[in-house]
Amino acid sequence: MKSVLERIRALGSKSKGPVIVEIAGGSGSGKTTKVASRLKEKLKDKAQLISIDDYIVGLKRVNTLGINLDHPASVDLDLLKDHLRLMKFGKQIDKPVYAFATGERAGSERVTPKKVIIIEGLFALNKKVAGEGDIRVFVDAGSHGRTIRRLIRDINRPNLFSNPQLSMQYMTGVVEPMYKEHVAPTKGNADLVIENDYNPQREAESTGILESQRKYKVSIGAETLRKAGASIIASSNQADRYYAPHDGSFSNTGEIIRVRKENKRIIFAYKGPKNPSRVAVERNKLEFEIDEKTEQGMASVYALQPKIIAKDRAVYSYRGLIFSIDTDVCKTENGGVTELGNFLEVPVPKSKEGLAVLASLLKVLGIDESAKILKSYDEM
């Protein structure tokens, strides 16, 4: 950010017209929130921020062309180029206004150019318009970081993709392939590249869900559980497969991408790095159901790892506390099979009352609380 401001000041002292700053990057790279918006805040009334989204030709036209909103033909780059040239000479423009609610343009607004004009969007450095910029910035982030940011963003805002399965499907099936074909190559048109990769320790907290659980190695039958007052709720066979970014970065961050096959369901889970804890395994988490097509599309972002955890799971309730008994847990990795055994897995309650119920459960089952296991199955 500092280097961009320094360049603006240097050019502004020499130029009579406005300084045009073009900021490009993939969806979820942070080009809007981390760079363009902060730049506007720093410059205050001296800057005009324009989103390339307003130049989208409309969904009807996009559908007629047989493309998608992540294709450069979905944006009227010719009109944007004309507008940039007019503003260079201090001329006003009638900028289109795009309404995401309808998928079409909703009129226009008069824009009077200021000392700095910030243009941000996927195609801000497309060859049609890159030559109009005085300062050309590309915000770079890895595919995993852009994917998780986009998922969290879509889930936390009310739009079409607040359905996480649709968001994941669109991200892996459309956004990432279009990025590789049409956005990433424009990095070569940049004067300045800003690295803004995903920070899992900080950003994973935005999921809004903290999973906190313990495991205990047990050998407990259904009759013992019944006599203890636990009632069974559901049972299933689970097979968990693990993925990682193609660059292998999970070896440094401790994140998990897991796809679980459970009966006829396919469940995607993202888990952030472990939070420091001596009493439970704590991770921020995203989890939702996906379909086979979405899982297949994950190959554009992630590589399948040679690791599978298989188990039979029975879910029980004890005085309102939900826990699982996992039997015949097996880990398959690099052609070898390791039998891990049987386990009780329980979420750690936050309330004193819940902790008292957990203590009671462990007592009636004859489990020593100090024997807790703070590892996930794939770490065993």
N, C-alpha and C positions, 0 to 999 in steps of 0.2 A: 504493500500500500504506500509506504514511504517513497519508494522509487517512482511510483506513478505520479504522486503529488509533486515530486521534484521536477519531473519531466513536464508536467502541466505548467508549473511556474516558469520554467525556462522558456517554453514555447510561447506562453502568454505574454511574456515581456517583449517578444519579437514580432508577434503576429497582430495585425489589426483586427482580423476576424476571429471567430470562436475557435477554440481548440476542440477537435473531435476525438473522443476516446472510445474505441471499440473494444468490447469485452465479450469474449466467446468462451465456450466450454460445454461439457456435456451436462445433461440433466442430473442434478444432484452434486455437481462439482463445487457449488458455492459461488458461482459467478454473480448471482443476483444478491443473495443475502450477505455473503462475506466480502465481496469486492464492490460491485456497482452501488449498492445501497449505502455502504459505509463511505464510499468515495463521495457520494452525494451529501451525506451528513457532514463530512469534513468541509466541503466547499459551500454548503448551505445555499443561499440564494444566487450564488454565482454560477450554479450548474443546473442543467436541464437533463433529467433522466428519461430516456425513451426505451421502451421495451419492444423488441422485434415482434413479440407476440401480437401487437396491434396491427401488424402488417400481414397477418394470416388471411388468406383469400376466402376462408369460410369453409365449413364442413361439406356443403353441397358441392362446391368446386373441387375440394380435395377428393371426395368420393367419385366424382366424375372422372378425375384424372387417374383414379385407381392407386392412390398413394396414401400416405398417412401424415400426421402433423409433425413427425420427426424427419420428414423429407424436405429438402430445400425448396422444392417446387410448391410447397404448401404456403410459402411466404412470397409476397410481392416484392422481391428484392430490387426490381427495376424502379418501382415507385420509391422505395427507401433510398436508392442511390440518387434519384432526382431530388428528393427532399434534403439529403445531406449536402448536395451541391448548392441548393438554394440557401440553406442556413449558413453555409460558409461565407456567403456574401451578405449576411444579415437579413435575409428575406424571411418573412413569415411563411409557415406552411399550414395546411389543413391535414393534420395527422389523423389517420383512421383510428377508430376505437373498436377493439374486438371484445365481444361479450362471450365469455366462456359458458355462461348459462344457456345461451342459445346456439353457440357454435358459429355465429355469423357476426358481421360487423354491425355496430350499433351507432352509425353516424360518424362524425369527425369532430375534432377540436382544434382551435386555432393555437398554434405554438409560435411564440416569439423567441428566437434563439438567444441564449445567454452566453456568457464568456466561455463556458465549458459545456459541451454537449456529450452526454454519456449514452452510448448505444450498447445495450446488452441483449444477448440472446444466443441460441445455438449457432446461428449462421452469421454472427457479427463479423467474422473474418472470412466469409465466403468470398471467392475471387471476384464476384460481381460488385462487392461493396468495400472490400478490404483496402483498396487504393484510396478511398475517401478519408480514411482515418489518419490523424496525426500521430496518435499513440495507439498501438494495437496490442491487446493483452489477451493471453490465453490462460484460463484457469484449469489446471491439470489435476486430476484425481483418478485413482485406480477404479476399475470396474466394480469391485466389491463395495468400496466406499460409496460410490454413486448409487449402487443398487439399494444398500441399506438406508442411506439418507432418503432416497425417493420413497421407499416403503414407509418409513416413519412419517415422512411429510404427508403422504397421501392418506395414511390411516388417521392422522390427526387433524385433517381438514375435511369439511363436508363437500365432497364432489363425487364424480362418477367412480373414482378409484379409491373411495373410502372403504370399498370392499377389497380387502388385502389380496384375495386371489386374483381379481382383475388387475390390480396394480402389479403384482408379480408377473402375471402372464404378459402384460404389456411391456414391462421393463425388459424381460428376457427375450421376448419374441419380436419386439419392435425397436425399443429404445436403444438397446445395446448394439444390435446389428446396424442400425442407422448411424449410431455414433461412430462405429468403426469405419463405415463407408463414407460418411459425409461431414462429420465434425472433426474427428481426430486429425485428418489430413490438413485441416486449416491451421493447426498448431504451427506449421511451417511458415505461415504468414505473419506470425506474431513478432513484435519487437521485444516483448517481455513475457515470460512464462512464470506464473505464480503457482507453486505447489500447494495444494490444499487437500491432502489426502485425509482419509477417515481416521479420526482419533477415537478408537473404541473405548478407551478408559473414560472419556468424557461424553461422547456422543451417544453411546449405547443407553445412557440414562434416559434419553428421550423416548424410549419405548414405553415408559410409564408402568412397566411391569417388572417387579423384582421377584425372582424365584428363589426361595430359600428352603433347602431340604437337607435331610440326613439319610444315610443308609445304615442298616445293621445286618450283618450276616446271621441268618437264622435257619432253623429247621423246625418249622411250625406247620402243623396240618390244619385242615379246615375245621376239624372237630375242636381243636384247642382254641381256635379263634371264636368259634360259636359259643363255647363255654365261657370265654372271657367277655362275652357280650357284644362282639363285633358281628355285623351283618354284611353279607356280600352284596355289592351293588352291580358290578359288571365284571366280565372277564374277556380277555382277548389274547391273540397271539401277535407279538410285535417283532418286526424286523427293522432295525435302524441302520441306515446307510449314511455315510459322512462325506461331505464335500469340502473343498478348499479352493481359494483363488488360484488361478493358473500360475501366479508368481510364488505360491507357497508361503504367503505372508503369515498364515495362522500359526506357524511355528514360533513366531515372535510375540503374537498378541494374545494367544490363548482363547480366541473366539471359536465358536462351533456353528457349523451349518449342518443340520441333520434333516433327513427325510425319513419319516416313519411310515411303514406299511402296517396298517392295523385293520384286520379283517378286510373290508373293501375300501377303506379310507386311506388317503395319502396326506400326511401332515408335514408341512414345512415348519422348521424351527430355526430361528437365529438366536444364539446365546452369546452375550458379550463376555469379556474377560471376568474371571472370578473377582468378586469384591473381597477385601480382607475380612476374614471371619474365622473364629476358632470354634464356633458352635454349629456351623452349617455351611453347605455349599451355596453361595449366593451369586446369582448372575442376573443381569437384565435380560429380558427375553421378549421375542416376538414369536407367536405361533398361530398358524391358521391352516385350514385345509386347502389343498391344491388338487389339480387333476393331472393325468399322465402327460398331456401336452405341455403343461407348465413345467413339469419336472424335466421333460426332454429339452425344453428351451433353456434350462439352467446351464446347459453346456456352453452357452455363449459367455457366461460369467465364471462358472465354477468347473473344477475338475473332480470327477468321482474318485474318492479315496478307496484303497483296497481294505476296507474295514467294515464289518457288519456286527452288530450286537443283536442277538435273537433271544427271545424270552417269552414265557407265558406269564401274563399279568392278571391278577385278580384284585379288584378295587373294593375296599371295605369301608364301612363307617363305624366309628366307635364314639358314642356320645357327641356326635356332630363333627368329629375329627375324621377327615378322609385320608386314607393311606393305602398303599399298595403292597401286595406280596408278589414278588417276581421269582419264579421258579425256573430251574434249568437255564440259567443265564449263560450264554456262550458267546465268546468273542472270536470272530474269524478275521484273520489278518495275514496277508502275504502267504495264503495257502495253508496256514496253520490254524488249528482250532484249540482254544483254551476254555475249559469249563470253569466258570467263575463261581457257580453255586446258587444258593437261594438267598433272597434279601427282602427285608422290610424297608420300604422307602416311604418317608413321611415328610410333608411340608412342615416347617417349623412355625407354629402360631406366633402372632405378634402380641396377643393379649396375655395377661397373667392367667386368666381363666383357661385359655387354650393351652398354655404351657402346663397347667396343672392336669389337664386331660391327657396330654402327651405323656407326662410323668406317670400317670395312672395306667395308661396303656402299656408302657414299658414294664411297669411293675407286675401287672397281672400276667404278662407274657414271659416274665422272668428274664428280661433283657437288661443288661448293664448299660446305663446311659453313657458311660465312658468308652464303650466299645463302638461308638459311632464312627462311620467311615465318611471322610470328606473328599471322596473322589467320585467322578462319574464313571460309568462302566467302561467307556472307551479309554480311560486312564489306567484301568486295572491290568 
